[in-house]
Amino acid sequence: MTKDQKVVAIQEIKDLLQDAKVVYVADLEGLNAAKSSEFRRQAFKQNIKVKVVKNTLLQKAMEQMEGVDYSEMFASFKGNSTLMISETANAPAKLIQGFRKKEEKPALKSAYLQETFYVGDNNLDTLANIKSREEMIGEIIGLLQSPIQRVVSALQNKSETVEAKAEEAAPAVEETATETPVAESTEETPSAE
């Protein structure tokens, strides 16, 4: 690889990392072409960018990035490395976990998300269980709706209770009203004789 090609490759990696909030580095070594293609296809469906990179070029690109110090990840850059960029915090971890049900690889090398570094494959379960932004928003909405639903339910039950009491009271009034004329008519009948 010439110096110019390296500069271009570093710039491509920097472009990927520019606004990335979720960065994973994984090891796909050992996956055959078909499985590697399937991994990429699933990543594409989940809006995860996947790029096989050279460790030295990835490290140089990360060193040149402003705002985030990726140096904690550098120790994991050995062997085959694949850069994974996503908007959803747990999507790459879930993708790796899904593949691991059938294969030994891919393996997680390191990850950076939510301003925290995770180094080592032992963090895969932790990363997969991190709630995505959408899941968190859904939970918050559910929590906010719960008290409102209780109030609405209580109001509906109260209005139904009031209506039921009104219905119970109404037949009693009607019975009293019908009994009174009957009593009067019986009184009238004997007086007529």
Secondary structure, DSSP 4 states (H G I P E B T S, - for coil): --HHHHHHHHHHHHHHHTT-SEEEEEE-TT--HHHHHHHHHHHHHTT-EEEEE-HHHHHHHHHH-SS--GGGGGGG--SSEEEEEESSTTHHHHHHHHHHTT-S--EEEEEEETTEEEESGGGHHHHHTSPPHHHHHHHHHHHHHHHHHHHHHHHHHHHHHHHHHHHHHHHHHHHHHHHHHHHHHHHHHHHH-
